[in-house]
Amino acid sequence: MEHPILNQAKLSLELCEKEITIKSNETKAKELNLKITKTQSCDIFVTGSVITYCSIIKNESDILLHHVKWSDLLDERLEYVVGTFKVNGVTHNPTITTIGNRKELSWILNPIHPNSTITICFDVKVK
């Protein structure tokens, strides 16, 4: 259930012995309810194992969100398997950035609709 924060400003003055109040528009701040959960396909690995990671992003608010960046910094022992990155089952090419000796995958989620879920999955290989 939504519990917005409402706020309003006002001006008060006395003019010709009469108090006058002028109110502003009322603003409404909505609560953001965005969650992310990560899963993996297996808990045990050996060199050469392939692990599938999935991130489930849930926008449980009634707010349309734009330009939300998802990112995942891989352990240095993992190598992204090219061509496996999927957003809601559709294959895409993530942005891959090198940070030290690690790779970071990222993707802009645009937009995330109210009360919706986005699933991002990809495979990595253990070096």
BELRAJO-V268938 format. One record per pair of residues at least 4 apart in sequence whose ideal C-beta (glycine too) atoms are under 6 Angstrom apart, sorted by the first residue. I is the first residue (numbers start at 1). J is the second residue. Records with the same first field share a line. If there is no record, write none. Layout:
I->J / J
//
This chain:
4->28 / 30
5->29
6->26 / 28
7->27
8->23 / 24 / 26
9->24
10->21 / 23
11->22
12->21
13->20
14->19
15->20
30->63
32->61
33->60 / 61
34->59
35->58
36->55 / 57
37->56
38->55
39->54
40->51 / 53
41->51 / 52
45->49 / 126
47->126
49->126
50->123 / 125
51->124
52->121 / 123
54->121
55->120
56->119
57->118
58->117
59->112 / 116
62->114
64->111 / 114
65->112
66->110 / 111
67->110
68->109 / 112
69->106 / 108
70->107 / 109
71->104 / 106
72->105
73->102 / 104
74->78 / 102 / 103
76->101 / 102
77->127
78->124
79->125 / 127
80->103 / 124
81->123 / 125
84->122 / 123
85->92 / 94 / 122
86->91 / 121
87->92 / 120
88->119
94->105 / 107
95->106
96->103 / 105
97->104
99->104
109->118
//
